[in-house]
Amino acid sequence: MSKITVAVSGACGRMGKEVCRAVLEDEQLELVAALDVTEKDRDIGLILDNKELGLPVEVLSKDSLQRKSPQVMVDFSTPLSVFSNTELAISCGIRPVVGTTGLSAADLENLGVLLNKAGLGGIVAPNFALGAVLMMKFSALAAHYLPQAEIIELHHDNKMDAPSGTALKTAEMIAGGRESGRDTLPAEKEEIVKLTGVRGGVREGIHIHSVRLNGLIAHQEVIFGGTGQTLTIRHDSFDRRSFMPGVVLAVKEVVQTTGLIYGLENIL
């Protein structure tokens, strides 16, 4: 069976380098392009493990994609470029697997239209860690019984967007769990806010709090409240390798699908 050819956008970033390693280690995948705005022309093998692979880093462009002709492009770039990167990949007949957060609901809708027109599959996942996916699913289940919840997400201090895509997706799944719940949310109460933003942002009636600190990777806890009790569901990624099984799974699945899949839970 022929290997699935893969390009990695953001290849020289911390996540991008782990994706390159994961692709190189999997017998069913082949890394054919390392794309980044930094380290141009430097062999990606030297960047990863000080071993030449004969694969120089290139800037993402229509030309580089058409020359390398990968079946799949994994994007771990930045929220500022992820939509244009993904749009470009689709225009070149390449299936995107996107881990970069920052895409809006309108962006996702537009990408879905583009993928359907092109007859391609694409996967956008707020989080590729299997434990994080379970955390979101457990939260949706808990919301059936304990509809009051707040989310605290914690990431490294270089993360550009807040709140995280995982937190937003979790809020959506909690709201979905509430729809068939037996309880109703209490009426909104007037709060005396002494410091602007202290209660975080609000999505689906859920307060989301973002923490950015050196030393963190990716962490989230969802705290549910009920009469005389709380329930906390927490997930921690202490190493970026925790995301790689999910990324590899998405790469293998996307070549068999058409249209946009949003969330890793949909292919597990």
N, C-alpha and C positions, 0 to 999 in steps of 0.2 A: 504494500500500500504506500502511495506517495505521501511525502510529508506535507503538512500545512505550512506554507511560507508566511512569515510574520515580519512586519516592520514595527519598531517601537519608537513612538514619538515622545520626546522628553527622555531619551535614552541615557543621558548623562546625569539626570537627577537621581535622588536617593531611591525613589520608587522605580524609576526607569531602569536603573542598573540591576535591581533585583529582578525585574521582568526579563531583561536580557539574559541573566543567568538561568532563570527558570526555563526559558525557551531553549537555551543551549543544552540544558540537562535533560529535556524531554525527547525521547526517541521519535515521537510523532510530529515534532515541530522543527522548523528550520528558520533561524534568524537570517534574514536577507537584507535588512536595512536598519541602521541605527541613526535616528534623526534627532538633531538638537541644534540650538543656536550657539552652543558653546562647544569647545574641543573639536572644531571643524577640521577634517582631514586626519585626525588622530585615530589610530586603530582602536576600535571598541574593546578588543581583547586586552590591550595594554591598560585601558582604563579600568576594566573589571578585575583582572587577575594577573596583570603584567605578562600576558601571553598573546602574541600576535595571532589574529584570526584572518587577516587580509580583508577586513571589513571596516573601512574608514567611516567616521561620523560625517553625515551630510546634513545640510539644512533642509527642512521639510519644504518641498515645492512640488508642483505638478510634474516637473521634469524628473525629480528624484523618484517620485512614486511610479511614474510610467516606466522608467528604466529598470527599477527593481521589481516592479509588478508583484507585490505581495498579495496574498489572498486576504490577509487580515492585518489591520493596523491597530495596535494597542496604544492608547493615548494616556500618558501621565505627564501632561505639560503644565499649563497654568489656566486658571479660570478666564484669563484675558484672551487666550488663544484657542481654547478647546473647541468652541463652536466652529470657527473658521477651519481648524485642522480637520475636524470630522466631516464638515461639508466638502472639503477638498478631497478627502479620501473617498467619499461616496461618488463624487463626480468622476473619479478614476476607476470606478468599479471595484473598490476595496471595501471590505466589511469592517466597520469600526467596533472595537471593544474599548469603552471609555471608563476610566477610573477617576479622571479629573472631575472635581466637583465645581459647581458654579453655573451649571446650565439651568436656565429658567424653565418654567412650564411651557412657555411659548417656544423656547429653543427645542425642547423635547418634541413638541408637536410638529415643528418644522422638520426636524430630522426624521420623524416618522413618515412624513409625506415624501421626503426625498428618497428614503429607503424603499418605500412601496413603489414609487415610480421607477426606481432602478432595479427592482426585483431582488434586492439584497437584504440580508439580515444585519442587525446591529444590536449591541448590548451596551446599556449604560447602567452601571452599578454604583450606588453611593458608597458601598463598602464590599470588598471582595473577601473579607474574613468570614469563614463559615460560622464562627461563634457570634459575630456581629449580626449575621442574618438570623440566627436563632434568637438572639436577644430581641430583635424587632418582632419576630413572630410570637415570642412569648409575651411581649408587651401588648400586642394586638389581642391575644387571648385574655390577659389580665384586665384589659379595658372593658371587657364584657361584664366584669364583676366590680371593678374599682375604677370608675370613669375619671376620677380626679387624678391628674398626673402632672409632673414637671420633669423636664429633661435637662441634665447637665452633661455637656460634651466638653472633653478636654483634649487638646492637640498641641503639637510642638509649636514653638513661637514663630516659625516661618510659614505657617499655613496662612494663605491670603484671604480666604473667604470665611465668613461667620454668619450664621451658624453653619455647621458642617452639613453636607448632603445627607449623611446618616441620620442626623437629628431631624432634619426636615422629613425624610422618608419615614422615620419612626413616628413622628407626629401624624402623618397621613394614615399610617397603619393603625395607630391607636384610635383615630377618629372613625376608621372603618369598623373597628371592633366595637365601638360604642353604638353603632347604628342598630345592632340587634341586641344590645344590652338591656338588662331589666331596670337599671337605674337611670336617672337623668342627672345632668350636671346641675349644681346649685346656681342660683341667680348670681350674676356678677355683683360684687360688693365694691363700694367706693373705698379706695386705698389712699392713704396719705403717703405719697412718695417723696422722700426727702432728698433723694439723689437720682437724677435722671438716668434711666436705664437700669436701675438696681434690680428690677423685677424681670429683666431680660426681654427678649422679643417674644411675640405670640404668634403661633401657627395652630390653626384648628382648635383654638381655645386653650392651648397648652403653652405655658411659659418655657422658653428655651434659654439656657444660660451657657455662654461660651467662655472657656478658659484657654489661654494661650501661654504656655510656659516652656522654657528650655528644660530638657530632660524627659518630656512626654513624647509619646508617639501618637497613639489614637485610642481614646478611651471614652466610654459613655455610660451613664447610669440613668435609669428611668425610675422615678420614685412615685409610687401610687399611694394615695391616702384613702382610708375608709374609717368608719367609726371605731375609734380606739385602736387603730392599727395602721401600719405602713408596710408596703412591699417594695423592695429595691431589686431591680434587675440590672446587672452591670456586666459590661464586657471590656476587656483590656487587651490591646495589641502591644506587646513589649518589643516586638521585632517585626520589621517589614516583611520578613519571610512568611508571616502569618497570612498575608494576602495572596500569596502565589498559587496555592492550590485552586483558589477561586478564579484567578486570572487564567490559568491554564485550562480549566474547565470551560470558561467562557469562550476562549479561542477555539476550542474543539467543537463547541455547540453552535457558534455563530455561523459556521459554514453550512449548517444544515437548516437554517431558519430563514424566514423572510419577514421584513418589518422590524419595528423597534421593540425590544424587550427591556423593560425598566425594572431593575432589581434582580439580584442573583437568585433570590428565592424562587423565581419563576422558571429556573432551569435545574434546580436541585431535584 
